[in-house]
C-alpha cells in the first residue's frame, strides 16, 4: 500500500512520538509483526520513521510545511496480515483531508 496524505495538520506531522505511536498501533492492527522501529526528527521540521516487520517493512516521511505525508506499507505474507486496516487508521490519525492510495501487488516469479 502506498499513501500520499494531503492536508494533514502541521503539528501532527512534526510530532515524532505521536507518529511512532500511530505507526506501532497501525502495524499491530494489520496483524504484522513489528521487529524494530527507528527514525529521525529533522530540523527545522519533518519526521521519517522506518519499521522493520517480520513480513517486510513500513515507512512514513512527513513534510509539515506542506501538510503532506508519504506512507508505505509493504507486506509479503498475505495470510493473517491486513494492511487495509492500518491504512484506514493512519489516514484518520494523521487528519488527511485528501488521500491518494495505491495498492501494488508484487510477484516473486514471472
VEXFI-489141 format. One record per residue (C-alpha): residue number from 1; residue in one letter; chain; z, x, y. Coordinates in steps of 0.02 Angstrom, whole numbers. Example, Ala and Ser with C-alpha at 12.3 -4.5 7.8 and 13.67 -1.06 7.14 Angstrom:
pos->1, code->A, unit->A, up->390, east->615, north->-225;
pos->2, code->S, unit->A, up->357, east->684, north->-53;
***
This chain:
pos->1, code->X, unit->A, up->0, east->0, north->0;
pos->2, code->X, unit->A, up->-47, east->63, north->172;
pos->3, code->X, unit->A, up->28, east->-19, north->326;
pos->4, code->X, unit->A, up->-12, east->1, north->509;
pos->5, code->X, unit->A, up->126, east->-87, north->606;
pos->6, code->X, unit->A, up->99, east->-126, north->790;
pos->7, code->X, unit->A, up->211, east->-198, north->925;
pos->8, code->X, unit->A, up->371, east->-128, north->849;
pos->9, code->X, unit->A, up->519, east->-106, north->966;
pos->10, code->X, unit->A, up->533, east->72, north->1029;
pos->11, code->X, unit->A, up->719, east->85, north->991;
pos->12, code->X, unit->A, up->691, east->41, north->807;
pos->13, code->X, unit->A, up->551, east->168, north->787;
pos->14, code->X, unit->A, up->658, east->306, north->859;
pos->15, code->X, unit->A, up->815, east->270, north->755;
pos->16, code->X, unit->A, up->816, east->393, north->609;
pos->17, code->X, unit->A, up->969, east->319, north->523;
pos->18, code->X, unit->A, up->906, east->140, north->535;
pos->19, code->X, unit->A, up->734, east->188, north->469;
pos->20, code->X, unit->A, up->811, east->283, north->324;
pos->21, code->X, unit->A, up->916, east->131, north->279;
pos->22, code->X, unit->A, up->762, east->19, north->287;
pos->23, code->X, unit->A, up->663, east->139, north->178;
pos->24, code->X, unit->A, up->802, east->154, north->48;
pos->25, code->X, unit->A, up->827, east->-35, north->39;
pos->26, code->X, unit->A, up->639, east->-67, north->28;
pos->27, code->X, unit->A, up->621, east->58, north->-115;
pos->28, code->X, unit->A, up->765, east->-23, north->-208;
pos->29, code->X, unit->A, up->689, east->-196, north->-181;
pos->30, code->X, unit->A, up->524, east->-136, north->-253;
pos->31, code->X, unit->A, up->606, east->-79, north->-414;
pos->32, code->X, unit->A, up->554, east->102, north->-387;
pos->33, code->X, unit->A, up->672, east->247, north->-421;
pos->34, code->X, unit->A, up->720, east->350, north->-268;
pos->35, code->X, unit->A, up->742, east->533, north->-311;
pos->36, code->X, unit->A, up->760, east->606, north->-137;
pos->37, code->X, unit->A, up->730, east->558, north->43;
pos->38, code->X, unit->A, up->715, east->676, north->189;
pos->39, code->X, unit->A, up->639, east->678, north->361;
pos->40, code->X, unit->A, up->636, east->735, north->539;
pos->41, code->X, unit->A, up->685, east->660, north->706;
pos->42, code->X, unit->A, up->566, east->729, north->837;
pos->43, code->X, unit->A, up->596, east->766, north->1021;
pos->44, code->X, unit->A, up->569, east->678, north->1134;
pos->45, code->X, unit->A, up->535, east->537, north->1009;
pos->46, code->X, unit->A, up->472, east->489, north->838;
pos->47, code->X, unit->A, up->529, east->496, north->658;
pos->48, code->X, unit->A, up->450, east->548, north->494;
pos->49, code->X, unit->A, up->531, east->503, north->328;
pos->50, code->X, unit->A, up->469, east->552, north->157;
pos->51, code->X, unit->A, up->538, east->478, north->-3;
pos->52, code->X, unit->A, up->506, east->559, north->-171;
pos->53, code->X, unit->A, up->503, east->425, north->-305;
pos->54, code->X, unit->A, up->502, east->440, north->-494;
pos->55, code->X, unit->A, up->346, east->332, north->-480;
pos->56, code->X, unit->A, up->266, east->434, north->-338;
pos->57, code->X, unit->A, up->310, east->429, north->-150;
pos->58, code->X, unit->A, up->335, east->331, north->10;
pos->59, code->X, unit->A, up->324, east->383, north->191;
pos->60, code->X, unit->A, up->347, east->319, north->367;
pos->61, code->X, unit->A, up->286, east->400, north->527;
pos->62, code->X, unit->A, up->329, east->324, north->696;
pos->63, code->X, unit->A, up->260, east->334, north->873;
pos->64, code->X, unit->A, up->391, east->241, north->976;
pos->65, code->X, unit->A, up->296, east->264, north->1139;
pos->66, code->X, unit->A, up->153, east->164, north->1063;
pos->67, code->X, unit->A, up->258, east->40, north->963;
pos->68, code->X, unit->A, up->166, east->99, north->807;
pos->69, code->X, unit->A, up->221, east->148, north->632;
pos->70, code->X, unit->A, up->116, east->207, north->484;
pos->71, code->X, unit->A, up->191, east->169, north->314;
pos->72, code->X, unit->A, up->127, east->219, north->142;
pos->73, code->X, unit->A, up->200, east->157, north->-23;
pos->74, code->X, unit->A, up->117, east->239, north->-172;
pos->75, code->X, unit->A, up->175, east->197, north->-347;
pos->76, code->X, unit->A, up->94, east->246, north->-511;
pos->77, code->X, unit->A, up->198, east->137, north->-628;
pos->78, code->X, unit->A, up->148, east->-45, north->-604;
pos->79, code->X, unit->A, up->271, east->-113, north->-735;
pos->80, code->X, unit->A, up->432, east->-164, north->-650;
pos->81, code->X, unit->A, up->380, east->-96, north->-481;
pos->82, code->X, unit->A, up->326, east->-222, north->-349;
pos->83, code->X, unit->A, up->286, east->-136, north->-184;
pos->84, code->X, unit->A, up->240, east->-304, north->-105;
pos->85, code->X, unit->A, up->425, east->-348, north->-89;
pos->86, code->X, unit->A, up->455, east->-184, north->1;
pos->87, code->X, unit->A, up->307, east->-214, north->116;
pos->88, code->X, unit->A, up->372, east->-383, north->174;
pos->89, code->X, unit->A, up->545, east->-312, north->204;
pos->90, code->X, unit->A, up->480, east->-163, north->304;
pos->91, code->X, unit->A, up->369, east->-273, north->413;
pos->92, code->X, unit->A, up->517, east->-384, north->454;
pos->93, code->X, unit->A, up->643, east->-245, north->486;
pos->94, code->X, unit->A, up->526, east->-145, north->598;
pos->95, code->X, unit->A, up->489, east->-300, north->702;
pos->96, code->X, unit->A, up->300, east->-281, north->698;
pos->97, code->X, unit->A, up->202, east->-410, north->798;
pos->98, code->X, unit->A, up->37, east->-360, north->716;
pos->99, code->X, unit->A, up->4, east->-283, north->546;
pos->100, code->X, unit->A, up->-145, east->-205, north->461;
pos->101, code->X, unit->A, up->-111, east->-200, north->274;
pos->102, code->X, unit->A, up->-217, east->-121, north->139;
pos->103, code->X, unit->A, up->-193, east->-112, north->-47;
pos->104, code->X, unit->A, up->-281, east->34, north->-128;
pos->105, code->X, unit->A, up->-297, east->48, north->-317;
pos->106, code->X, unit->A, up->-317, east->223, north->-385;
pos->107, code->X, unit->A, up->-379, east->263, north->-559;
pos->108, code->X, unit->A, up->-340, east->418, north->-659;
pos->109, code->X, unit->A, up->-502, east->405, north->-758;
pos->110, code->X, unit->A, up->-682, east->373, north->-707;
***
